[in-house]
Amino acid sequence: MADLWQEAMDQAEVLARKAGAMVRAALQDDMKVMMKSSSVDLVTQTDQEVEKLIIQSVKEQFPTHRFIGEESVAAGESCILTDSPTWIIDPVDGTTNFVHGFPFVAVSIGFAVNKQ
């Protein structure tokens, strides 16, 4: 029997690659940088766009799954981990490097079921 969650993992890989291409392209452009909770807690338009891409794409394939996104939570959405399949997203992991033009960043996508 195939792994029950393999389809989700395959989707995560496809989305991480697509999001990574967006981040690499954005490194070449001027970017709008905003602050979240303090002057060292930064968010960019790329963070927001990448998170939106991931969530919308996953919702198309898995409409019942839940999400915890760094930028969504910072904007006021709740951060509740349940037993439901949940995608945990940091769209530009390393935003400080990103805003300074250092390409040492990652698109982080986690997936939890039953809080594991």
MOPAC internal coordinates of N, CA, C and O (Angstrom, degrees):
PM7 1SCF
backbone

  N    0.0000 0     0.00 0     0.00 0    0    0    0
  C    1.4484 1     0.00 0     0.00 0    1    0    0
  C    1.5325 1   109.29 1     0.00 0    2    1    0
  O    1.2310 1   120.65 1   -43.09 1    3    2    1
  N    1.3060 1   116.36 1   136.91 1    3    2    1
  C    1.4624 1   121.44 1  -179.42 1    5    3    2
  C    1.5246 1   110.44 1   -69.52 1    6    5    3
  O    1.2310 1   120.93 1   -27.52 1    7    6    5
  N    1.3216 1   115.83 1   152.48 1    7    6    5
  C    1.4566 1   121.89 1   177.28 1    9    7    6
  C    1.5261 1   108.97 1   -57.40 1   10    9    7
  O    1.2310 1   120.61 1   -52.32 1   11   10    9
  N    1.3087 1   116.43 1   127.68 1   11   10    9
  C    1.4544 1   122.98 1  -177.12 1   13   11   10
  C    1.5303 1   112.21 1   -56.30 1   14   13   11
  O    1.2310 1   119.96 1   145.07 1   15   14   13
  N    1.3128 1   117.68 1   -34.93 1   15   14   13
  C    1.4572 1   120.88 1  -174.92 1   17   15   14
  C    1.5310 1   113.78 1  -106.17 1   18   17   15
  O    1.2310 1   120.07 1  -169.03 1   19   18   17
  N    1.3289 1   117.48 1    10.97 1   19   18   17
  C    1.4605 1   119.95 1  -178.64 1   21   19   18
  C    1.5297 1   112.32 1   -60.24 1   22   21   19
  O    1.2310 1   120.29 1   142.23 1   23   22   21
  N    1.3179 1   117.05 1   -37.77 1   23   22   21
  C    1.4629 1   120.51 1   179.00 1   25   23   22
  C    1.5356 1   110.88 1   -61.21 1   26   25   23
  O    1.2310 1   120.31 1   141.25 1   27   26   25
  N    1.3263 1   117.01 1   -38.75 1   27   26   25
  C    1.4649 1   120.97 1   177.49 1   29   27   26
  C    1.5318 1   110.31 1   -66.50 1   30   29   27
  O    1.2310 1   120.39 1   138.42 1   31   30   29
  N    1.3215 1   116.85 1   -41.58 1   31   30   29
  C    1.4652 1   119.99 1   179.95 1   33   31   30
  C    1.5331 1   111.06 1   -66.49 1   34   33   31
  O    1.2310 1   120.71 1   140.97 1   35   34   33
  N    1.3305 1   116.24 1   -39.03 1   35   34   33
  C    1.4699 1   119.98 1   176.66 1   37   35   34
  C    1.5256 1   110.27 1   -61.87 1   38   37   35
  O    1.2310 1   120.56 1   137.89 1   39   38   37
  N    1.3323 1   116.54 1   -42.11 1   39   38   37
  C    1.4670 1   121.29 1   178.33 1   41   39   38
  C    1.5245 1   110.32 1   -63.50 1   42   41   39
  O    1.2310 1   120.14 1   139.18 1   43   42   41
  N    1.3220 1   117.33 1   -40.82 1   43   42   41
  C    1.4634 1   121.10 1   179.46 1   45   43   42
  C    1.5251 1   110.88 1   -61.26 1   46   45   43
  O    1.2310 1   120.20 1   138.12 1   47   46   45
  N    1.3195 1   117.22 1   -41.88 1   47   46   45
  C    1.4646 1   119.92 1   179.80 1   49   47   46
  C    1.5261 1   111.16 1   -64.77 1   50   49   47
  O    1.2310 1   120.44 1   134.90 1   51   50   49
  N    1.3193 1   116.76 1   -45.10 1   51   50   49
  C    1.4729 1   120.58 1   178.93 1   53   51   50
  C    1.5288 1   109.97 1   -59.65 1   54   53   51
  O    1.2310 1   120.54 1   134.15 1   55   54   53
  N    1.3289 1   116.58 1   -45.85 1   55   54   53
  C    1.4595 1   120.55 1  -178.70 1   57   55   54
  C    1.5245 1   112.30 1   -67.54 1   58   57   55
  O    1.2310 1   119.89 1   141.63 1   59   58   57
  N    1.3204 1   117.81 1   -38.37 1   59   58   57
  C    1.4659 1   120.34 1   178.14 1   61   59   58
  C    1.5235 1   110.88 1   -62.42 1   62   61   59
  O    1.2310 1   120.34 1   140.49 1   63   62   61
  N    1.3205 1   116.96 1   -39.51 1   63   62   61
  C    1.4705 1   120.09 1   178.47 1   65   63   62
  C    1.5303 1   111.12 1   -67.76 1   66   65   63
  O    1.2310 1   120.62 1   137.59 1   67   66   65
  N    1.3357 1   116.43 1   -42.41 1   67   66   65
  C    1.4657 1   120.49 1   178.96 1   69   67   66
  C    1.5341 1   110.03 1   -64.67 1   70   69   67
  O    1.2310 1   120.77 1   136.33 1   71   70   69
  N    1.3264 1   116.12 1   -43.67 1   71   70   69
  C    1.4611 1   120.85 1   179.01 1   73   71   70
  C    1.5274 1   110.84 1   -65.53 1   74   73   71
  O    1.2310 1   120.37 1   140.60 1   75   74   73
  N    1.3219 1   116.89 1   -39.40 1   75   74   73
  C    1.4593 1   120.73 1   177.99 1   77   75   74
  C    1.5201 1   111.81 1   -60.74 1   78   77   75
  O    1.2310 1   120.52 1   141.97 1   79   78   77
  N    1.3175 1   116.62 1   -38.03 1   79   78   77
  C    1.4764 1   120.37 1   177.01 1   81   79   78
  C    1.5263 1   110.01 1   -64.40 1   82   81   79
  O    1.2310 1   120.41 1   141.27 1   83   82   81
  N    1.3322 1   116.83 1   -38.73 1   83   82   81
  C    1.4689 1   120.25 1   177.21 1   85   83   82
  C    1.5286 1   110.72 1   -63.44 1   86   85   83
  O    1.2310 1   120.56 1   137.12 1   87   86   85
  N    1.3145 1   116.54 1   -42.88 1   87   86   85
  C    1.4626 1   120.88 1  -179.12 1   89   87   86
  C    1.5290 1   109.96 1   -65.62 1   90   89   87
  O    1.2310 1   120.17 1   134.83 1   91   90   89
  N    1.3291 1   117.27 1   -45.17 1   91   90   89
  C    1.4806 1   120.06 1   178.95 1   93   91   90
  C    1.5238 1   110.75 1   -59.84 1   94   93   91
  O    1.2310 1   120.01 1   137.71 1   95   94   93
  N    1.3258 1   117.59 1   -42.29 1   95   94   93
  C    1.4734 1   120.89 1   179.39 1   97   95   94
  C    1.5323 1   110.03 1   -64.97 1   98   97   95
  O    1.2310 1   120.40 1   139.86 1   99   98   97
  N    1.3175 1   116.83 1   -40.14 1   99   98   97
  C    1.4608 1   120.67 1  -178.28 1  101   99   98
  C    1.5274 1   112.29 1   -67.36 1  102  101   99
  O    1.2310 1   120.18 1   152.43 1  103  102  101
  N    1.3250 1   117.25 1   -27.57 1  103  102  101
  C    1.4660 1   120.06 1   177.52 1  105  103  102
  C    1.5249 1   111.64 1   -61.65 1  106  105  103
  O    1.2310 1   120.23 1   157.60 1  107  106  105
  N    1.3216 1   117.17 1   -22.40 1  107  106  105
  C    1.4634 1   121.85 1  -178.61 1  109  107  106
  C    1.5264 1   112.43 1   -85.69 1  110  109  107
  O    1.2310 1   119.82 1   167.76 1  111  110  109
  N    1.3306 1   117.94 1   -12.24 1  111  110  109
  C    1.4598 1   122.85 1  -174.68 1  113  111  110
  C    1.5212 1   111.29 1  -106.78 1  114  113  111
  O    1.2310 1   121.59 1   -17.95 1  115  114  113
  N    1.3357 1   114.57 1   162.05 1  115  114  113
  C    1.4635 1   118.93 1   168.57 1  117  115  114
  C    1.5165 1   107.16 1   -68.86 1  118  117  115
  O    1.2310 1   120.25 1   -35.93 1  119  118  117
  N    1.3070 1   117.13 1   144.07 1  119  118  117
  C    1.4576 1   118.35 1  -177.31 1  121  119  118
  C    1.5105 1   111.42 1  -126.75 1  122  121  119
  O    1.2310 1   121.95 1   -29.37 1  123  122  121
  N    1.3183 1   113.87 1   150.63 1  123  122  121
  C    1.4572 1   121.58 1   175.46 1  125  123  122
  C    1.5252 1   107.49 1   -90.13 1  126  125  123
  O    1.2310 1   120.79 1   -57.61 1  127  126  125
  N    1.3266 1   116.10 1   122.39 1  127  126  125
  C    1.4651 1   121.76 1  -177.99 1  129  127  126
  C    1.5242 1   108.39 1  -113.02 1  130  129  127
  O    1.2310 1   121.07 1   -48.66 1  131  130  129
  N    1.3308 1   115.57 1   131.34 1  131  130  129
  C    1.4587 1   121.45 1   178.06 1  133  131  130
  C    1.5276 1   108.79 1  -123.15 1  134  133  131
  O    1.2310 1   120.46 1   -18.68 1  135  134  133
  N    1.3130 1   116.73 1   161.32 1  135  134  133
  C    1.4560 1   121.37 1   176.74 1  137  135  134
  C    1.5223 1   109.04 1  -101.31 1  138  137  135
  O    1.2310 1   121.31 1   -34.89 1  139  138  137
  N    1.3365 1   115.10 1   145.11 1  139  138  137
  C    1.4664 1   120.02 1   174.23 1  141  139  138
  C    1.5290 1   107.91 1   -95.21 1  142  141  139
  O    1.2310 1   119.69 1    87.32 1  143  142  141
  N    1.3060 1   118.20 1   -92.68 1  143  142  141
  C    1.4653 1   121.17 1  -174.90 1  145  143  142
  C    1.5309 1   113.65 1   -93.62 1  146  145  143
  O    1.2310 1   120.31 1   161.14 1  147  146  145
  N    1.3507 1   117.01 1   -18.86 1  147  146  145
  C    1.4687 1   119.99 1  -179.29 1  149  147  146
  C    1.5259 1   108.62 1  -159.31 1  150  149  147
  O    1.2310 1   121.07 1    -4.08 1  151  150  149
  N    1.3268 1   115.57 1   175.92 1  151  150  149
  C    1.4639 1   120.33 1  -177.75 1  153  151  150
  C    1.5230 1   113.07 1   -68.20 1  154  153  151
  O    1.2310 1   119.87 1   167.33 1  155  154  153
  N    1.3294 1   117.86 1   -12.67 1  155  154  153
  C    1.4614 1   120.38 1   178.08 1  157  155  154
  C    1.5335 1   111.74 1  -106.73 1  158  157  155
  O    1.2310 1   120.40 1  -179.37 1  159  158  157
  N    1.3260 1   116.84 1     0.63 1  159  158  157
  C    1.4709 1   122.06 1   178.69 1  161  159  158
  C    1.5212 1   106.88 1  -107.05 1  162  161  159
  O    1.2310 1   120.97 1   -87.49 1  163  162  161
  N    1.3296 1   115.76 1    92.51 1  163  162  161
  C    1.4645 1   121.58 1  -169.78 1  165  163  162
  C    1.5224 1   112.39 1  -102.49 1  166  165  163
  O    1.2310 1   121.47 1   -24.58 1  167  166  165
  N    1.3216 1   114.80 1   155.42 1  167  166  165
  C    1.4579 1   122.07 1   173.09 1  169  167  166
  C    1.5275 1   107.30 1  -142.71 1  170  169  167
  O    1.2310 1   120.87 1   -36.75 1  171  170  169
  N    1.3156 1   115.94 1   143.25 1  171  170  169
  C    1.4600 1   120.41 1   177.56 1  173  171  170
  C    1.5249 1   109.29 1  -119.07 1  174  173  171
  O    1.2310 1   121.50 1   -12.46 1  175  174  173
  N    1.3071 1   114.73 1   167.54 1  175  174  173
  C    1.4674 1   120.04 1   175.97 1  177  175  174
  C    1.5318 1   109.42 1   -60.84 1  178  177  175
  O    1.2310 1   120.37 1   146.05 1  179  178  177
  N    1.3129 1   116.89 1   -33.95 1  179  178  177
  C    1.4665 1   120.68 1   178.54 1  181  179  178
  C    1.5223 1   110.83 1   -63.58 1  182  181  179
  O    1.2310 1   119.82 1   137.69 1  183  182  181
  N    1.3523 1   117.95 1   -42.31 1  183  182  181
  C    1.4675 1   121.01 1   175.48 1  185  183  182
  C    1.5233 1   109.45 1   -53.19 1  186  185  183
  O    1.2310 1   120.78 1   129.91 1  187  186  185
  N    1.3138 1   116.12 1   -50.09 1  187  186  185
  C    1.4599 1   121.42 1  -176.20 1  189  187  186
  C    1.5251 1   112.25 1   -66.08 1  190  189  187
  O    1.2310 1   120.39 1   137.41 1  191  190  189
  N    1.3290 1   116.86 1   -42.59 1  191  190  189
  C    1.4699 1   120.40 1  -179.17 1  193  191  190
  C    1.5271 1   111.81 1   -67.57 1  194  193  191
  O    1.2310 1   120.39 1   139.32 1  195  194  193
  N    1.3200 1   116.87 1   -40.68 1  195  194  193
  C    1.4627 1   120.52 1   179.79 1  197  195  194
  C    1.5284 1   110.43 1   -65.82 1  198  197  195
  O    1.2310 1   120.39 1   136.04 1  199  198  197
  N    1.3270 1   116.86 1   -43.96 1  199  198  197
  C    1.4636 1   119.25 1   178.79 1  201  199  198
  C    1.5304 1   110.19 1   -62.21 1  202  201  199
  O    1.2310 1   120.30 1   137.83 1  203  202  201
  N    1.3119 1   117.02 1   -42.17 1  203  202  201
  C    1.4720 1   121.12 1   179.27 1  205  203  202
  C    1.5335 1   110.60 1   -61.92 1  206  205  203
  O    1.2310 1   120.00 1   136.26 1  207  206  205
  N    1.3211 1   117.61 1   -43.74 1  207  206  205
  C    1.4724 1   122.12 1   178.07 1  209  207  206
  C    1.5277 1   110.47 1   -58.10 1  210  209  207
  O    1.2310 1   120.69 1   131.78 1  211  210  209
  N    1.3188 1   116.28 1   -48.22 1  211  210  209
  C    1.4680 1   120.27 1  -177.37 1  213  211  210
  C    1.5229 1   110.62 1   -63.48 1  214  213  211
  O    1.2310 1   120.23 1   130.85 1  215  214  213
  N    1.3118 1   117.17 1   -49.15 1  215  214  213
  C    1.4685 1   120.37 1  -177.67 1  217  215  214
  C    1.5240 1   111.26 1   -63.23 1  218  217  215
  O    1.2310 1   119.98 1   133.34 1  219  218  217
  N    1.3196 1   117.64 1   -46.66 1  219  218  217
  C    1.4658 1   119.63 1  -179.39 1  221  219  218
  C    1.5230 1   111.69 1   -62.86 1  222  221  219
  O    1.2310 1   120.18 1   138.36 1  223  222  221
  N    1.3061 1   117.26 1   -41.64 1  223  222  221
  C    1.4690 1   120.76 1  -179.45 1  225  223  222
  C    1.5235 1   111.58 1   -65.54 1  226  225  223
  O    1.2310 1   120.29 1   137.80 1  227  226  225
  N    1.3269 1   117.04 1   -42.20 1  227  226  225
  C    1.4623 1   120.30 1   179.36 1  229  227  226
  C    1.5309 1   110.07 1   -66.67 1  230  229  227
  O    1.2310 1   120.30 1   138.04 1  231  230  229
  N    1.3236 1   117.04 1   -41.96 1  231  230  229
  C    1.4681 1   120.53 1  -179.99 1  233  231  230
  C    1.5292 1   112.15 1   -59.27 1  234  233  231
  O    1.2310 1   120.46 1   146.13 1  235  234  233
  N    1.3226 1   116.73 1   -33.87 1  235  234  233
  C    1.4700 1   120.24 1   178.38 1  237  235  234
  C    1.5266 1   110.62 1   -63.47 1  238  237  235
  O    1.2310 1   120.21 1   139.66 1  239  238  237
  N    1.3011 1   117.21 1   -40.34 1  239  238  237
  C    1.4578 1   121.59 1  -176.53 1  241  239  238
  C    1.5314 1   112.54 1   -90.08 1  242  241  239
  O    1.2310 1   120.44 1   146.86 1  243  242  241
  N    1.3264 1   116.76 1   -33.14 1  243  242  241
  C    1.4687 1   121.74 1  -175.99 1  245  243  242
  C    1.5372 1   109.17 1  -132.27 1  246  245  243
  O    1.2310 1   119.74 1  -105.06 1  247  246  245
  N    1.3132 1   118.09 1    74.94 1  247  246  245
  C    1.4726 1   120.42 1  -172.37 1  249  247  246
  C    1.5264 1   115.42 1   -64.08 1  250  249  247
  O    1.2310 1   119.40 1   162.04 1  251  250  249
  N    1.3223 1   118.74 1   -17.96 1  251  250  249
  C    1.4690 1   120.08 1  -178.80 1  253  251  250
  C    1.5231 1   113.39 1   -93.90 1  254  253  251
  O    1.2310 1   119.85 1   174.31 1  255  254  253
  N    1.3280 1   117.88 1    -5.69 1  255  254  253
  C    1.4571 1   120.40 1  -178.51 1  257  255  254
  C    1.5254 1   110.65 1   -73.24 1  258  257  255
  O    1.2310 1   121.30 1   -24.00 1  259  258  257
  N    1.3251 1   115.12 1   156.00 1  259  258  257
  C    1.4634 1   122.60 1  -179.86 1  261  259  258
  C    1.5269 1   109.45 1  -106.82 1  262  261  259
  O    1.2310 1   120.94 1   -11.04 1  263  262  261
  N    1.3530 1   115.81 1   168.96 1  263  262  261
  C    1.4583 1   120.88 1  -175.44 1  265  263  262
  C    1.5200 1   111.11 1  -140.35 1  266  265  263
  O    1.2310 1   121.30 1   -36.98 1  267  266  265
  N    1.3174 1   115.13 1   143.02 1  267  266  265
  C    1.4546 1   122.90 1   166.68 1  269  267  266
  C    1.5262 1   104.77 1  -127.56 1  270  269  267
  O    1.2310 1   120.89 1   -73.97 1  271  270  269
  N    1.3166 1   115.91 1   106.03 1  271  270  269
  C    1.4560 1   121.02 1  -179.06 1  273  271  270
  C    1.5155 1   110.22 1  -111.87 1  274  273  271
  O    1.2310 1   120.04 1   -44.47 1  275  274  273
  N    1.3086 1   117.53 1   135.53 1  275  274  273
  C    1.4623 1   120.80 1  -177.11 1  277  275  274
  C    1.5226 1   111.75 1   -54.52 1  278  277  275
  O    1.2310 1   120.43 1   134.73 1  279  278  277
  N    1.3178 1   116.79 1   -45.27 1  279  278  277
  C    1.4612 1   119.34 1  -176.52 1  281  279  278
  C    1.5239 1   111.48 1   -75.21 1  282  281  279
  O    1.2310 1   119.72 1   145.68 1  283  282  281
  N    1.3241 1   118.14 1   -34.32 1  283  282  281
  C    1.4653 1   121.40 1   177.38 1  285  283  282
  C    1.5281 1   110.31 1   -65.04 1  286  285  283
  O    1.2310 1   120.82 1   135.95 1  287  286  285
  N    1.3282 1   116.03 1   -44.05 1  287  286  285
  C    1.4642 1   120.51 1   179.64 1  289  287  286
  C    1.5288 1   109.92 1   -64.79 1  290  289  287
  O    1.2310 1   120.27 1   138.93 1  291  290  289
  N    1.3279 1   117.10 1   -41.07 1  291  290  289
  C    1.4654 1   120.55 1   178.75 1  293  291  290
  C    1.5251 1   111.27 1   -63.20 1  294  293  291
  O    1.2310 1   120.74 1   151.61 1  295  294  293
  N    1.3391 1   116.19 1   -28.39 1  295  294  293
  C    1.4642 1   120.90 1   179.33 1  297  295  294
  C    1.5269 1   112.19 1   -85.19 1  298  297  295
  O    1.2310 1   120.32 1   179.81 1  299  298  297
  N    1.3458 1   116.99 1    -0.19 1  299  298  297
  C    1.4468 1   119.52 1   174.21 1  301  299  298
  C    1.5127 1   116.86 1   114.72 1  302  301  299
  O    1.2310 1   119.66 1   175.81 1  303  302  301
  N    1.3326 1   118.26 1    -4.19 1  303  302  301
  C    1.4611 1   119.09 1   177.08 1  305  303  302
  C    1.5270 1   109.68 1   -70.44 1  306  305  303
  O    1.2310 1   121.24 1   -27.26 1  307  306  305
  N    1.3249 1   115.24 1   152.74 1  307  306  305
  C    1.4631 1   119.00 1  -177.99 1  309  307  306
  C    1.5267 1   111.03 1   -71.55 1  310  309  307
  O    1.2310 1   121.62 1   -25.43 1  311  310  309
  N    1.3112 1   114.51 1   154.57 1  311  310  309
  C    1.4671 1   122.15 1   179.86 1  313  311  310
  C    1.5204 1   106.96 1  -121.49 1  314  313  311
  O    1.2310 1   120.90 1   -95.74 1  315  314  313
  N    1.3272 1   115.89 1    84.26 1  315  314  313
  C    1.4541 1   120.97 1  -176.44 1  317  315  314
  C    1.5242 1   108.90 1  -122.97 1  318  317  315
  O    1.2310 1   120.99 1   -61.70 1  319  318  317
  N    1.3163 1   115.71 1   118.30 1  319  318  317
  C    1.4565 1   120.88 1   176.89 1  321  319  318
  C    1.5254 1   108.06 1   -93.00 1  322  321  319
  O    1.2310 1   120.79 1   -59.73 1  323  322  321
  N    1.3240 1   116.09 1   120.27 1  323  322  321
  C    1.4619 1   121.88 1   179.38 1  325  323  322
  C    1.5259 1   108.36 1  -114.90 1  326  325  323
  O    1.2310 1   120.67 1     6.84 1  327  326  325
  N    1.3224 1   116.32 1  -173.16 1  327  326  325
  C    1.4619 1   120.47 1   176.28 1  329  327  326
  C    1.5312 1   111.77 1   -76.36 1  330  329  327
  O    1.2310 1   119.75 1   166.16 1  331  330  329
  N    1.3290 1   118.08 1   -13.84 1  331  330  329
  C    1.4621 1   121.79 1  -179.84 1  333  331  330
  C    1.5253 1   110.64 1   -64.74 1  334  333  331
  O    1.2310 1   120.09 1   -26.87 1  335  334  333
  N    1.3357 1   117.43 1   153.13 1  335  334  333
  C    1.4642 1   119.70 1   173.74 1  337  335  334
  C    1.5409 1   109.22 1   -56.73 1  338  337  335
  O    1.2310 1   120.91 1   -55.67 1  339  338  337
  N    1.3213 1   115.86 1   124.33 1  339  338  337
  C    1.4693 1   121.11 1  -174.49 1  341  339  338
  C    1.5233 1   110.42 1  -132.75 1  342  341  339
  O    1.2310 1   121.15 1   -49.55 1  343  342  341
  N    1.3097 1   115.41 1   130.45 1  343  342  341
  C    1.4599 1   122.98 1   176.11 1  345  343  342
  C    1.5216 1   107.77 1   -95.58 1  346  345  343
  O    1.2310 1   120.34 1   -50.12 1  347  346  345
  N    1.3312 1   116.96 1   129.88 1  347  346  345
  C    1.4568 1   123.03 1  -178.27 1  349  347  346
  C    1.5331 1   106.48 1  -115.19 1  350  349  347
  O    1.2310 1   121.05 1   -61.53 1  351  350  349
  N    1.3318 1   115.59 1   118.47 1  351  350  349
  C    1.4621 1   120.51 1  -166.43 1  353  351  350
  C    1.5257 1   112.33 1  -124.20 1  354  353  351
  O    1.2310 1   121.03 1   -51.48 1  355  354  353
  N    1.3239 1   115.63 1   128.52 1  355  354  353
  C    1.4656 1   122.28 1   165.21 1  357  355  354
  C    1.5269 1   104.13 1  -119.20 1  358  357  355
  O    1.2310 1   120.10 1   -79.68 1  359  358  357
  N    1.3265 1   117.41 1   100.32 1  359  358  357
  C    1.4635 1   120.79 1  -169.79 1  361  359  358
  C    1.5268 1   115.11 1   -64.34 1  362  361  359
  O    1.2310 1   120.13 1   143.20 1  363  362  361
  N    1.3160 1   117.36 1   -36.80 1  363  362  361
  C    1.4650 1   121.29 1   173.98 1  365  363  362
  C    1.5271 1   105.49 1  -132.21 1  366  365  363
  O    1.2310 1   121.32 1   -89.58 1  367  366  365
  N    1.3124 1   115.08 1    90.42 1  367  366  365
  C    1.4595 1   121.65 1  -179.18 1  369  367  366
  C    1.5228 1   106.77 1   -79.42 1  370  369  367
  O    1.2310 1   121.17 1   -76.89 1  371  370  369
  N    1.3244 1   115.37 1   103.11 1  371  370  369
  C    1.4647 1   121.04 1  -173.75 1  373  371  370
  C    1.5139 1   110.23 1   116.61 1  374  373  371
  O    1.2310 1   120.54 1  -138.49 1  375  374  373
  N    1.3274 1   116.57 1    41.51 1  375  374  373
  C    1.4694 1   120.43 1  -175.79 1  377  375  374
  C    1.5199 1   112.20 1   -59.98 1  378  377  375
  O    1.2310 1   119.60 1   143.92 1  379  378  377
  N    1.3243 1   118.37 1   -36.08 1  379  378  377
  C    1.4700 1   119.69 1   179.69 1  381  379  378
  C    1.5265 1   110.59 1   -61.72 1  382  381  379
  O    1.2310 1   120.00 1   135.36 1  383  382  381
  N    1.3254 1   117.60 1   -44.64 1  383  382  381
  C    1.4672 1   120.00 1   174.88 1  385  383  382
  C    1.5280 1   109.83 1   -59.63 1  386  385  383
  O    1.2310 1   120.76 1   135.04 1  387  386  385
  N    1.3209 1   116.15 1   -44.96 1  387  386  385
  C    1.4595 1   122.13 1  -177.36 1  389  387  386
  C    1.5297 1   111.50 1   -58.00 1  390  389  387
  O    1.2310 1   119.90 1   131.75 1  391  390  389
  N    1.3383 1   117.79 1   -48.25 1  391  390  389
  C    1.4668 1   119.53 1  -176.73 1  393  391  390
  C    1.5254 1   112.03 1   -67.99 1  394  393  391
  O    1.2310 1   120.27 1   158.94 1  395  394  393
  N    1.3348 1   117.09 1   -21.06 1  395  394  393
  C    1.4605 1   120.34 1   176.95 1  397  395  394
  C    1.5355 1   112.46 1   -93.90 1  398  397  395
  O    1.2310 1   121.08 1  -174.71 1  399  398  397
  N    1.3193 1   115.53 1     5.29 1  399  398  397
  C    1.4605 1   119.53 1   176.78 1  401  399  398
  C    1.5046 1   115.18 1    82.10 1  402  401  399
  O    1.2310 1   120.20 1  -170.73 1  403  402  401
  N    1.3284 1   117.23 1     9.27 1  403  402  401
  C    1.4607 1   120.71 1   177.67 1  405  403  402
  C    1.5228 1   108.78 1   -85.84 1  406  405  403
  O    1.2310 1   119.27 1   -55.10 1  407  406  405
  N    1.3138 1   119.01 1   124.90 1  407  406  405
  C    1.4660 1   121.05 1  -174.22 1  409  407  406
  C    1.5305 1   114.80 1   -80.91 1  410  409  407
  O    1.2310 1   120.27 1  -156.69 1  411  410  409
  N    1.3175 1   117.08 1    23.31 1  411  410  409
  C    1.4605 1   120.73 1  -178.84 1  413  411  410
  C    1.5278 1   109.65 1   -94.94 1  414  413  411
  O    1.2310 1   121.48 1  -106.63 1  415  414  413
  N    1.3304 1   114.78 1    73.37 1  415  414  413
  C    1.4582 1   122.62 1  -178.41 1  417  415  414
  C    1.5244 1   108.63 1  -136.83 1  418  417  415
  O    1.2310 1   121.08 1   -10.16 1  419  418  417
  N    1.3121 1   115.53 1   169.84 1  419  418  417
  C    1.4662 1   120.55 1   177.81 1  421  419  418
  C    1.5218 1   108.95 1  -145.14 1  422  421  419
  O    1.2310 1   121.29 1   -22.34 1  423  422  421
  N    1.3120 1   115.14 1   157.66 1  423  422  421
  C    1.4549 1   121.60 1   167.97 1  425  423  422
  C    1.5254 1   104.72 1   -99.01 1  426  425  423
  O    1.2310 1   120.48 1   -64.51 1  427  426  425
  N    1.3342 1   116.69 1   115.49 1  427  426  425
  C    1.4641 1   120.55 1  -176.47 1  429  427  426
  C    1.5236 1   109.63 1  -104.44 1  430  429  427
  O    1.2310 1   121.33 1   -57.37 1  431  430  429
  N    1.3335 1   115.06 1   122.63 1  431  430  429
  C    1.4605 1   121.58 1   178.45 1  433  431  430
  C    1.5219 1   107.50 1  -128.98 1  434  433  431
  O    1.2310 1   121.00 1   -63.75 1  435  434  433
  N    1.3189 1   115.69 1   116.25 1  435  434  433
  C    1.4590 1   121.48 1   176.11 1  437  435  434
  C    1.5073 1   108.98 1  -107.86 1  438  437  435
  O    1.2310 1   120.89 1   -20.47 1  439  438  437
  N    1.3265 1   115.90 1   159.53 1  439  438  437
  C    1.4646 1   121.13 1   179.82 1  441  439  438
  C    1.5163 1   107.88 1  -140.68 1  442  441  439
  O    1.2310 1   120.54 1   -56.20 1  443  442  441
  N    1.3297 1   116.58 1   123.80 1  443  442  441
  C    1.4696 1   121.18 1  -178.25 1  445  443  442
  C    1.5285 1   110.24 1  -125.60 1  446  445  443
  O    1.2310 1   121.37 1   -37.98 1  447  446  445
  N    1.3146 1   114.98 1   142.02 1  447  446  445
  C    1.4595 1   122.65 1   173.99 1  449  447  446
  C    1.5276 1   105.67 1  -133.43 1  450  449  447
  O    1.2310 1   120.28 1   -45.71 1  451  450  449
  N    1.3063 1   117.06 1   134.29 1  451  450  449
  C    1.4578 1   121.32 1  -177.11 1  453  451  450
  C    1.5277 1   110.96 1    56.44 1  454  453  451
  O    1.2310 1   121.17 1  -142.14 1  455  454  453
  N    1.3283 1   115.38 1    37.86 1  455  454  453
  C    1.4721 1   123.76 1   178.78 1  457  455  454
  C    1.5230 1   113.03 1    61.72 1  458  457  455
  O    1.2310 1   119.69 1  -157.27 1  459  458  457
  N    1.3090 1   118.19 1    22.73 1  459  458  457
  C    1.4748 1   122.10 1   178.57 1  461  459  458
  C    1.5089 1   110.49 1  -125.25 1  462  461  459
  O    1.2310 1   120.10 1   180.00 1  463  462  461

